[in-house]
């Protein structure tokens, strides 16, 4: 099978990029021909550049021409869109439709429902735009790159393509990594029968860790939706001493730096490469994911399971689906530092239960998140998309 993969990279897409590259490597290893169409959003740094890119995102004629040329030369059986925003634009959808190439689109974030792509605003979950034909709240609150002008352009793109029925007209199958995300997109108007759930996966098994480091671990971007304030407040409340290692960087780095100066058990390791993070996970006692926003998946939870690391996560969004409370980790009330502190205290008081969670976490990885399991699911989705296009062509004759 010949597959063209379409992706607009952006600054915060490290996890998404890992998923894409793992999937590409998996397909090539199984004998498929893969071509990648990729743009990079990192150059869009000033609000003026962001606004221009957002205005261009409605339809890019250059992307349409480039996609048409690639289709003519490569003759793909399937086009798999991971992210089209902003430079590639939905023009790639229409180029594929014109050529009769089935489109599969993975919904890594909530862009089709929310101009900011996160369903998060001002420190809490926000769904104001998910059912609106015109997502004006995002413009009023400058949800895209903190610019009302750029947000208006993104809202315009979504309005035009919702009205045109672009997503239902051009996409044969959508992929979400969790049932939670699938249900959100169904609520937002996407057809349920076209949305398949396929989790992310690890291309290489990192092996089981031993947890001998006896520390808690946080690994992620330092941004408001990641719940760092909840994490640090919980460590201020702990009645027992528990070492916490924090890995990452981002806008809230000054807050983390101030906390480290006053909390002797908290250590900030800075950003680390993926291999180093996996090793830290292997040695940790448990992983903490205190998100205050909806995730579509939760890549760090899956990676933790791979090394047999229990996950303590917010009972919110996809994380509440990924973590089986009391079996592969513990769930606590999102935004509650008291609940997180109590959960950590429970873990320290119940070492036998924590060891059992390590075993269960590893079994969870082996049953759901391996390359073999993912490949069979992906091929089933591709084949169903191709069958739909064949049926349409047959009906048109």
TILUMTOR-433567 format. One record per residue (C-alpha): residue number from 1; residue in one letter; x, z, y. Coordinates in nm, 2 decimals. Layout:
N
+-----+----+--------+--------+--------+
:   i : aa :      x :      z :      y :
+-----+----+--------+--------+--------+
: NUM :  A :      X :      Z :      Y :
...
+-----+----+--------+--------+--------+
This chain:
397
+-----+----+--------+--------+--------+
:   i : aa :      x :      z :      y :
+-----+----+--------+--------+--------+
:   1 :  X :   0.00 :   0.00 :   0.00 :
:   2 :  X :   0.12 :  -0.08 :   0.35 :
:   3 :  X :   0.05 :   0.19 :   0.61 :
:   4 :  X :   0.11 :   0.19 :   0.98 :
:   5 :  X :   0.13 :   0.54 :   1.14 :
:   6 :  X :   0.05 :   0.58 :   1.50 :
:   7 :  X :   0.16 :   0.87 :   1.71 :
:   8 :  X :   0.21 :   0.99 :   2.07 :
:   9 :  X :   0.47 :   1.27 :   2.06 :
:  10 :  X :   0.44 :   1.55 :   2.32 :
:  11 :  X :   0.64 :   1.85 :   2.42 :
:  12 :  X :   0.45 :   2.11 :   2.22 :
:  13 :  X :   0.40 :   1.90 :   1.91 :
:  14 :  X :   0.68 :   2.04 :   1.70 :
:  15 :  X :   0.46 :   2.14 :   1.41 :
:  16 :  X :   0.26 :   1.82 :   1.43 :
:  17 :  X :   0.58 :   1.62 :   1.42 :
:  18 :  X :   0.69 :   1.80 :   1.11 :
:  19 :  X :   0.35 :   1.72 :   0.94 :
:  20 :  X :   0.38 :   1.36 :   1.04 :
:  21 :  X :   0.74 :   1.32 :   0.92 :
:  22 :  X :   0.66 :   1.50 :   0.59 :
:  23 :  X :   0.37 :   1.27 :   0.53 :
:  24 :  X :   0.58 :   0.96 :   0.61 :
:  25 :  X :   0.85 :   1.07 :   0.38 :
:  26 :  X :   0.60 :   1.14 :   0.10 :
:  27 :  X :   0.44 :   0.80 :   0.13 :
:  28 :  X :   0.78 :   0.62 :   0.13 :
:  29 :  X :   0.90 :   0.83 :  -0.17 :
:  30 :  X :   0.59 :   0.71 :  -0.36 :
:  31 :  X :   0.67 :   0.35 :  -0.30 :
:  32 :  X :   0.45 :   0.27 :   0.00 :
:  33 :  X :   0.57 :   0.06 :   0.29 :
:  34 :  X :   0.53 :   0.25 :   0.62 :
:  35 :  X :   0.58 :   0.14 :   0.98 :
:  36 :  X :   0.56 :   0.39 :   1.27 :
:  37 :  X :   0.43 :   0.31 :   1.62 :
:  38 :  X :   0.54 :   0.60 :   1.84 :
:  39 :  X :   0.54 :   0.69 :   2.21 :
:  40 :  X :   0.68 :   1.00 :   2.37 :
:  41 :  X :   0.49 :   1.21 :   2.63 :
:  42 :  X :   0.79 :   1.42 :   2.73 :
:  43 :  X :   0.86 :   1.20 :   3.03 :
:  44 :  X :   0.53 :   1.30 :   3.18 :
:  45 :  X :   0.65 :   1.61 :   3.37 :
:  46 :  X :   0.51 :   1.60 :   3.72 :
:  47 :  X :   0.14 :   1.61 :   3.79 :
:  48 :  X :   0.16 :   1.27 :   3.96 :
:  49 :  X :   0.31 :   1.11 :   3.65 :
:  50 :  X :   0.05 :   1.30 :   3.44 :
:  51 :  X :  -0.23 :   1.17 :   3.65 :
:  52 :  X :  -0.11 :   0.81 :   3.62 :
:  53 :  X :  -0.07 :   0.84 :   3.25 :
:  54 :  X :  -0.41 :   0.99 :   3.22 :
:  55 :  X :  -0.57 :   0.71 :   3.42 :
:  56 :  X :  -0.40 :   0.46 :   3.20 :
:  57 :  X :  -0.51 :   0.64 :   2.88 :
:  58 :  X :  -0.86 :   0.49 :   2.89 :
:  59 :  X :  -0.74 :   0.15 :   2.76 :
:  60 :  X :  -0.38 :   0.03 :   2.74 :
:  61 :  X :  -0.36 :  -0.35 :   2.73 :
:  62 :  X :   0.01 :  -0.34 :   2.64 :
:  63 :  X :  -0.06 :  -0.11 :   2.35 :
:  64 :  X :  -0.34 :  -0.33 :   2.23 :
:  65 :  X :  -0.11 :  -0.64 :   2.24 :
:  66 :  X :   0.17 :  -0.45 :   2.06 :
:  67 :  X :  -0.06 :  -0.32 :   1.79 :
:  68 :  X :  -0.21 :  -0.67 :   1.74 :
:  69 :  X :   0.14 :  -0.82 :   1.70 :
:  70 :  X :   0.24 :  -0.55 :   1.45 :
:  71 :  X :  -0.07 :  -0.61 :   1.24 :
:  72 :  X :  -0.01 :  -0.98 :   1.24 :
:  73 :  X :   0.35 :  -0.93 :   1.11 :
:  74 :  X :   0.31 :  -0.62 :   0.89 :
:  75 :  X :  -0.04 :  -0.68 :   0.75 :
:  76 :  X :  -0.12 :  -0.31 :   0.69 :
:  77 :  X :  -0.38 :  -0.19 :   0.45 :
:  78 :  X :  -0.45 :   0.12 :   0.65 :
:  79 :  X :  -0.38 :   0.25 :   1.01 :
:  80 :  X :  -0.33 :   0.62 :   1.03 :
:  81 :  X :  -0.36 :   0.76 :   1.38 :
:  82 :  X :  -0.22 :   1.10 :   1.44 :
:  83 :  X :  -0.23 :   1.11 :   1.82 :
:  84 :  X :  -0.31 :   0.82 :   2.06 :
:  85 :  X :  -0.31 :   1.02 :   2.39 :
:  86 :  X :  -0.21 :   0.92 :   2.65 :
:  87 :  X :   0.01 :   0.62 :   2.64 :
:  88 :  X :  -0.12 :   0.44 :   2.33 :
:  89 :  X :  -0.49 :   0.50 :   2.42 :
:  90 :  X :  -0.79 :   0.41 :   2.21 :
:  91 :  X :  -0.68 :   0.05 :   2.25 :
:  92 :  X :  -0.50 :   0.09 :   1.92 :
:  93 :  X :  -0.84 :   0.18 :   1.76 :
:  94 :  X :  -0.99 :  -0.15 :   1.88 :
:  95 :  X :  -0.69 :  -0.36 :   1.79 :
:  96 :  X :  -0.73 :  -0.23 :   1.43 :
:  97 :  X :  -1.10 :  -0.29 :   1.43 :
:  98 :  X :  -1.06 :  -0.65 :   1.56 :
:  99 :  X :  -0.81 :  -0.72 :   1.28 :
: 100 :  X :  -1.03 :  -0.55 :   1.01 :
: 101 :  X :  -0.78 :  -0.28 :   0.94 :
: 102 :  X :  -0.94 :   0.05 :   0.83 :
: 103 :  X :  -0.85 :   0.35 :   1.06 :
: 104 :  X :  -0.79 :   0.70 :   0.94 :
: 105 :  X :  -0.74 :   0.96 :   1.22 :
: 106 :  X :  -0.60 :   1.31 :   1.17 :
: 107 :  X :  -0.75 :   1.55 :   1.42 :
: 108 :  X :  -0.45 :   1.78 :   1.49 :
: 109 :  X :  -0.60 :   1.93 :   1.80 :
: 110 :  X :  -0.94 :   1.93 :   1.98 :
: 111 :  X :  -0.87 :   1.65 :   2.23 :
: 112 :  X :  -1.19 :   1.45 :   2.14 :
: 113 :  X :  -1.39 :   1.76 :   2.23 :
: 114 :  X :  -1.18 :   1.92 :   2.50 :
: 115 :  X :  -0.96 :   1.76 :   2.77 :
: 116 :  X :  -0.72 :   2.04 :   2.73 :
: 117 :  X :  -0.72 :   1.99 :   2.35 :
: 118 :  X :  -0.72 :   2.36 :   2.28 :
: 119 :  X :  -1.07 :   2.50 :   2.33 :
: 120 :  X :  -0.90 :   2.77 :   2.53 :
: 121 :  X :  -0.92 :   2.87 :   2.89 :
: 122 :  X :  -0.83 :   3.17 :   3.10 :
: 123 :  X :  -0.73 :   3.38 :   2.81 :
: 124 :  X :  -1.03 :   3.32 :   2.58 :
: 125 :  X :  -1.20 :   3.06 :   2.37 :
: 126 :  X :  -1.39 :   2.80 :   2.57 :
: 127 :  X :  -1.64 :   2.54 :   2.43 :
: 128 :  X :  -1.79 :   2.43 :   2.76 :
: 129 :  X :  -1.71 :   2.07 :   2.71 :
: 130 :  X :  -1.76 :   2.02 :   2.34 :
: 131 :  X :  -2.12 :   1.90 :   2.36 :
: 132 :  X :  -2.12 :   1.76 :   2.71 :
: 133 :  X :  -2.12 :   1.38 :   2.76 :
: 134 :  X :  -1.92 :   1.43 :   3.07 :
: 135 :  X :  -1.68 :   1.72 :   3.04 :
: 136 :  X :  -1.69 :   1.83 :   3.41 :
: 137 :  X :  -1.59 :   2.20 :   3.34 :
: 138 :  X :  -1.25 :   2.08 :   3.24 :
: 139 :  X :  -1.21 :   1.91 :   3.58 :
: 140 :  X :  -1.33 :   2.22 :   3.77 :
: 141 :  X :  -1.08 :   2.44 :   3.59 :
: 142 :  X :  -0.79 :   2.18 :   3.59 :
: 143 :  X :  -0.76 :   2.21 :   3.21 :
: 144 :  X :  -0.52 :   1.92 :   3.16 :
: 145 :  X :  -0.17 :   2.00 :   3.30 :
: 146 :  X :  -0.32 :   2.23 :   3.56 :
: 147 :  X :  -0.43 :   1.93 :   3.77 :
: 148 :  X :  -0.79 :   1.84 :   3.87 :
: 149 :  X :  -0.69 :   1.48 :   3.92 :
: 150 :  X :  -0.53 :   1.44 :   3.58 :
: 151 :  X :  -0.81 :   1.64 :   3.42 :
: 152 :  X :  -1.07 :   1.41 :   3.58 :
: 153 :  X :  -0.88 :   1.11 :   3.43 :
: 154 :  X :  -0.89 :   1.26 :   3.08 :
: 155 :  X :  -1.26 :   1.36 :   3.13 :
: 156 :  X :  -1.32 :   1.00 :   3.23 :
: 157 :  X :  -1.15 :   0.87 :   2.92 :
: 158 :  X :  -1.36 :   1.09 :   2.69 :
: 159 :  X :  -1.68 :   1.01 :   2.87 :
: 160 :  X :  -1.62 :   0.63 :   2.85 :
: 161 :  X :  -1.53 :   0.64 :   2.48 :
: 162 :  X :  -1.81 :   0.88 :   2.39 :
: 163 :  X :  -2.06 :   0.65 :   2.56 :
: 164 :  X :  -1.90 :   0.35 :   2.39 :
: 165 :  X :  -1.92 :   0.52 :   2.05 :
: 166 :  X :  -1.55 :   0.44 :   2.00 :
: 167 :  X :  -1.48 :   0.71 :   1.75 :
: 168 :  X :  -1.78 :   0.62 :   1.52 :
: 169 :  X :  -1.73 :   0.25 :   1.57 :
: 170 :  X :  -1.36 :   0.23 :   1.50 :
: 171 :  X :  -1.26 :   0.52 :   1.27 :
: 172 :  X :  -1.35 :   0.50 :   0.90 :
: 173 :  X :  -1.23 :   0.85 :   0.81 :
: 174 :  X :  -1.13 :   1.15 :   1.01 :
: 175 :  X :  -0.90 :   1.42 :   0.86 :
: 176 :  X :  -0.92 :   1.78 :   0.96 :
: 177 :  X :  -0.68 :   2.04 :   0.80 :
: 178 :  X :  -0.95 :   2.31 :   0.76 :
: 179 :  X :  -1.33 :   2.34 :   0.72 :
: 180 :  X :  -1.34 :   2.54 :   1.04 :
: 181 :  X :  -1.20 :   2.24 :   1.24 :
: 182 :  X :  -1.43 :   2.01 :   1.06 :
: 183 :  X :  -1.74 :   2.21 :   1.15 :
: 184 :  X :  -1.63 :   2.22 :   1.52 :
: 185 :  X :  -1.60 :   1.84 :   1.53 :
: 186 :  X :  -1.94 :   1.80 :   1.36 :
: 187 :  X :  -2.09 :   2.03 :   1.63 :
: 188 :  X :  -1.92 :   1.80 :   1.88 :
: 189 :  X :  -2.10 :   1.49 :   1.74 :
: 190 :  X :  -1.87 :   1.33 :   1.49 :
: 191 :  X :  -2.04 :   1.21 :   1.17 :
: 192 :  X :  -2.00 :   1.47 :   0.90 :
: 193 :  X :  -1.98 :   1.21 :   0.62 :
: 194 :  X :  -1.67 :   1.06 :   0.77 :
: 195 :  X :  -1.47 :   1.39 :   0.80 :
: 196 :  X :  -1.25 :   1.49 :   0.51 :
: 197 :  X :  -1.06 :   1.82 :   0.49 :
: 198 :  X :  -0.70 :   1.78 :   0.38 :
: 199 :  X :  -0.46 :   2.07 :   0.46 :
: 200 :  X :  -0.10 :   2.02 :   0.58 :
: 201 :  X :   0.18 :   2.06 :   0.33 :
: 202 :  X :   0.55 :   2.13 :   0.29 :
: 203 :  X :   0.75 :   1.83 :   0.16 :
: 204 :  X :   1.02 :   2.06 :   0.02 :
: 205 :  X :   0.96 :   2.40 :  -0.15 :
: 206 :  X :   1.17 :   2.66 :   0.02 :
: 207 :  X :   1.15 :   2.90 :  -0.27 :
: 208 :  X :   1.03 :   3.26 :  -0.29 :
: 209 :  X :   1.19 :   3.52 :  -0.06 :
: 210 :  X :   1.25 :   3.88 :  -0.14 :
: 211 :  X :   1.14 :   4.05 :   0.18 :
: 212 :  X :   1.44 :   4.28 :   0.17 :
: 213 :  X :   1.47 :   4.26 :   0.55 :
: 214 :  X :   1.18 :   4.50 :   0.59 :
: 215 :  X :   1.08 :   4.37 :   0.93 :
: 216 :  X :   0.77 :   4.20 :   1.08 :
: 217 :  X :   0.81 :   3.85 :   1.21 :
: 218 :  X :   0.64 :   3.65 :   1.49 :
: 219 :  X :   0.74 :   3.28 :   1.51 :
: 220 :  X :   0.57 :   3.05 :   1.76 :
: 221 :  X :   0.54 :   2.92 :   2.11 :
: 222 :  X :   0.53 :   3.18 :   2.39 :
: 223 :  X :   0.20 :   3.07 :   2.54 :
: 224 :  X :  -0.12 :   3.26 :   2.63 :
: 225 :  X :  -0.32 :   3.14 :   2.33 :
: 226 :  X :  -0.07 :   3.28 :   2.08 :
: 227 :  X :  -0.17 :   3.64 :   2.15 :
: 228 :  X :   0.18 :   3.77 :   2.24 :
: 229 :  X :   0.02 :   4.04 :   2.47 :
: 230 :  X :  -0.17 :   4.17 :   2.17 :
: 231 :  X :   0.14 :   4.17 :   1.96 :
: 232 :  X :   0.35 :   4.36 :   2.21 :
: 233 :  X :   0.08 :   4.61 :   2.30 :
: 234 :  X :   0.03 :   4.68 :   1.92 :
: 235 :  X :   0.40 :   4.77 :   1.89 :
: 236 :  X :   0.37 :   5.01 :   2.18 :
: 237 :  X :   0.10 :   5.19 :   1.99 :
: 238 :  X :   0.26 :   5.22 :   1.65 :
: 239 :  X :   0.30 :   5.57 :   1.52 :
: 240 :  X :   0.58 :   5.46 :   1.28 :
: 241 :  X :   0.89 :   5.26 :   1.35 :
: 242 :  X :   0.87 :   4.90 :   1.23 :
: 243 :  X :   1.13 :   4.64 :   1.33 :
: 244 :  X :   0.98 :   4.33 :   1.48 :
: 245 :  X :   1.17 :   4.00 :   1.52 :
: 246 :  X :   1.03 :   3.74 :   1.76 :
: 247 :  X :   1.13 :   3.38 :   1.73 :
: 248 :  X :   1.04 :   3.11 :   1.99 :
: 249 :  X :   1.03 :   3.04 :   2.36 :
: 250 :  X :   0.79 :   2.92 :   2.62 :
: 251 :  X :   0.61 :   3.01 :   2.95 :
: 252 :  X :   0.57 :   3.38 :   2.85 :
: 253 :  X :   0.94 :   3.43 :   2.78 :
: 254 :  X :   0.98 :   3.67 :   3.08 :
: 255 :  X :   0.70 :   3.89 :   2.94 :
: 256 :  X :   0.87 :   3.90 :   2.60 :
: 257 :  X :   1.21 :   3.98 :   2.77 :
: 258 :  X :   1.06 :   4.27 :   2.96 :
: 259 :  X :   0.90 :   4.41 :   2.65 :
: 260 :  X :   1.22 :   4.39 :   2.45 :
: 261 :  X :   1.39 :   4.60 :   2.72 :
: 262 :  X :   1.14 :   4.88 :   2.67 :
: 263 :  X :   1.07 :   4.86 :   2.29 :
: 264 :  X :   1.37 :   4.95 :   2.08 :
: 265 :  X :   1.22 :   4.81 :   1.76 :
: 266 :  X :   1.15 :   4.46 :   1.90 :
: 267 :  X :   1.42 :   4.19 :   1.90 :
: 268 :  X :   1.39 :   3.85 :   2.05 :
: 269 :  X :   1.60 :   3.59 :   1.86 :
: 270 :  X :   1.52 :   3.30 :   2.09 :
: 271 :  X :   1.43 :   2.95 :   1.95 :
: 272 :  X :   1.55 :   2.88 :   1.60 :
: 273 :  X :   1.55 :   2.56 :   1.39 :
: 274 :  X :   1.30 :   2.52 :   1.11 :
: 275 :  X :   1.54 :   2.61 :   0.83 :
: 276 :  X :   1.64 :   2.93 :   1.01 :
: 277 :  X :   1.27 :   3.03 :   1.06 :
: 278 :  X :   1.20 :   2.98 :   0.69 :
: 279 :  X :   1.50 :   3.20 :   0.60 :
: 280 :  X :   1.37 :   3.47 :   0.84 :
: 281 :  X :   1.03 :   3.44 :   0.67 :
: 282 :  X :   1.19 :   3.48 :   0.33 :
: 283 :  X :   1.35 :   3.81 :   0.43 :
: 284 :  X :   1.05 :   3.95 :   0.63 :
: 285 :  X :   0.80 :   4.20 :   0.51 :
: 286 :  X :   0.50 :   4.03 :   0.67 :
: 287 :  X :   0.42 :   3.76 :   0.93 :
: 288 :  X :   0.21 :   3.84 :   1.24 :
: 289 :  X :  -0.01 :   3.56 :   1.39 :
: 290 :  X :  -0.21 :   3.73 :   1.67 :
: 291 :  X :  -0.37 :   3.41 :   1.81 :
: 292 :  X :  -0.65 :   3.44 :   2.07 :
: 293 :  X :  -0.75 :   3.07 :   2.03 :
: 294 :  X :  -0.89 :   2.85 :   1.77 :
: 295 :  X :  -0.62 :   2.67 :   1.56 :
: 296 :  X :  -0.71 :   2.36 :   1.37 :
: 297 :  X :  -0.47 :   2.49 :   1.09 :
: 298 :  X :  -0.19 :   2.73 :   1.13 :
: 299 :  X :   0.14 :   2.58 :   1.00 :
: 300 :  X :   0.33 :   2.90 :   1.02 :
: 301 :  X :   0.08 :   3.07 :   0.78 :
: 302 :  X :   0.13 :   2.79 :   0.52 :
: 303 :  X :   0.51 :   2.82 :   0.56 :
: 304 :  X :   0.49 :   3.20 :   0.51 :
: 305 :  X :   0.29 :   3.15 :   0.20 :
: 306 :  X :   0.55 :   2.91 :   0.07 :
: 307 :  X :   0.82 :   3.19 :   0.07 :
: 308 :  X :   0.57 :   3.45 :  -0.06 :
: 309 :  X :   0.52 :   3.62 :   0.28 :
: 310 :  X :   0.19 :   3.80 :   0.35 :
: 311 :  X :   0.02 :   3.70 :   0.68 :
: 312 :  X :  -0.15 :   3.94 :   0.92 :
: 313 :  X :  -0.37 :   3.72 :   1.14 :
: 314 :  X :  -0.65 :   3.72 :   1.39 :
: 315 :  X :  -0.99 :   3.69 :   1.24 :
: 316 :  X :  -1.05 :   3.38 :   1.44 :
: 317 :  X :  -1.09 :   3.01 :   1.38 :
: 318 :  X :  -0.89 :   2.84 :   1.11 :
: 319 :  X :  -0.67 :   3.15 :   1.05 :
: 320 :  X :  -0.97 :   3.34 :   0.91 :
: 321 :  X :  -1.01 :   3.06 :   0.66 :
: 322 :  X :  -0.64 :   3.04 :   0.56 :
: 323 :  X :  -0.58 :   3.41 :   0.51 :
: 324 :  X :  -0.77 :   3.58 :   0.23 :
: 325 :  X :  -0.82 :   3.93 :   0.37 :
: 326 :  X :  -0.66 :   4.19 :   0.13 :
: 327 :  X :  -0.52 :   3.92 :  -0.10 :
: 328 :  X :  -0.27 :   3.69 :   0.09 :
: 329 :  X :  -0.26 :   3.91 :   0.40 :
: 330 :  X :  -0.48 :   4.10 :   0.64 :
: 331 :  X :  -0.72 :   3.99 :   0.91 :
: 332 :  X :  -0.77 :   4.19 :   1.23 :
: 333 :  X :  -1.00 :   4.16 :   1.53 :
: 334 :  X :  -0.86 :   3.89 :   1.77 :
: 335 :  X :  -0.73 :   4.04 :   2.10 :
: 336 :  X :  -0.73 :   4.40 :   1.97 :
: 337 :  X :  -0.39 :   4.55 :   1.98 :
: 338 :  X :  -0.54 :   4.87 :   1.83 :
: 339 :  X :  -0.66 :   4.67 :   1.53 :
: 340 :  X :  -0.33 :   4.51 :   1.48 :
: 341 :  X :  -0.14 :   4.84 :   1.51 :
: 342 :  X :  -0.38 :   4.99 :   1.25 :
: 343 :  X :  -0.31 :   4.69 :   1.02 :
: 344 :  X :   0.07 :   4.73 :   1.05 :
: 345 :  X :   0.03 :   5.11 :   0.99 :
: 346 :  X :  -0.17 :   5.03 :   0.67 :
: 347 :  X :   0.10 :   4.80 :   0.55 :
: 348 :  X :   0.37 :   5.06 :   0.58 :
: 349 :  X :   0.16 :   5.31 :   0.40 :
: 350 :  X :   0.07 :   5.07 :   0.11 :
: 351 :  X :   0.39 :   4.91 :  -0.01 :
: 352 :  X :   0.25 :   4.83 :  -0.36 :
: 353 :  X :  -0.04 :   4.64 :  -0.21 :
: 354 :  X :   0.20 :   4.45 :   0.02 :
: 355 :  X :   0.41 :   4.35 :  -0.28 :
: 356 :  X :   0.09 :   4.22 :  -0.46 :
: 357 :  X :   0.02 :   4.01 :  -0.15 :
: 358 :  X :   0.36 :   3.85 :  -0.17 :
: 359 :  X :   0.27 :   3.72 :  -0.52 :
: 360 :  X :  -0.07 :   3.60 :  -0.41 :
: 361 :  X :   0.07 :   3.43 :  -0.10 :
: 362 :  X :   0.30 :   3.22 :  -0.32 :
: 363 :  X :   0.02 :   3.13 :  -0.56 :
: 364 :  X :  -0.18 :   3.01 :  -0.26 :
: 365 :  X :   0.10 :   2.78 :  -0.16 :
: 366 :  X :   0.14 :   2.64 :  -0.51 :
: 367 :  X :  -0.23 :   2.57 :  -0.55 :
: 368 :  X :  -0.30 :   2.42 :  -0.21 :
: 369 :  X :   0.00 :   2.31 :   0.00 :
: 370 :  X :   0.24 :   2.12 :  -0.22 :
: 371 :  X :   0.33 :   1.76 :  -0.18 :
: 372 :  X :   0.17 :   1.65 :  -0.51 :
: 373 :  X :  -0.16 :   1.80 :  -0.42 :
: 374 :  X :  -0.15 :   1.65 :  -0.07 :
: 375 :  X :  -0.06 :   1.30 :  -0.19 :
: 376 :  X :  -0.36 :   1.27 :  -0.42 :
: 377 :  X :  -0.59 :   1.39 :  -0.14 :
: 378 :  X :  -0.44 :   1.15 :   0.11 :
: 379 :  X :  -0.47 :   0.85 :  -0.13 :
: 380 :  X :  -0.83 :   0.93 :  -0.19 :
: 381 :  X :  -0.90 :   0.93 :   0.18 :
: 382 :  X :  -0.72 :   0.60 :   0.23 :
: 383 :  X :  -0.91 :   0.44 :  -0.05 :
: 384 :  X :  -1.24 :   0.55 :   0.08 :
: 385 :  X :  -1.16 :   0.41 :   0.42 :
: 386 :  X :  -1.06 :   0.08 :   0.27 :
: 387 :  X :  -1.38 :   0.07 :   0.06 :
: 388 :  X :  -1.59 :   0.13 :   0.37 :
: 389 :  X :  -1.43 :  -0.17 :   0.55 :
: 390 :  X :  -1.48 :  -0.39 :   0.24 :
: 391 :  X :  -1.85 :  -0.29 :   0.23 :
: 392 :  X :  -1.89 :  -0.38 :   0.60 :
: 393 :  X :  -1.73 :  -0.72 :   0.55 :
: 394 :  X :  -1.95 :  -0.78 :   0.25 :
: 395 :  X :  -2.26 :  -0.69 :   0.45 :
: 396 :  X :  -2.15 :  -0.92 :   0.74 :
: 397 :  X :  -2.14 :  -1.23 :   0.51 :
+-----+----+--------+--------+--------+
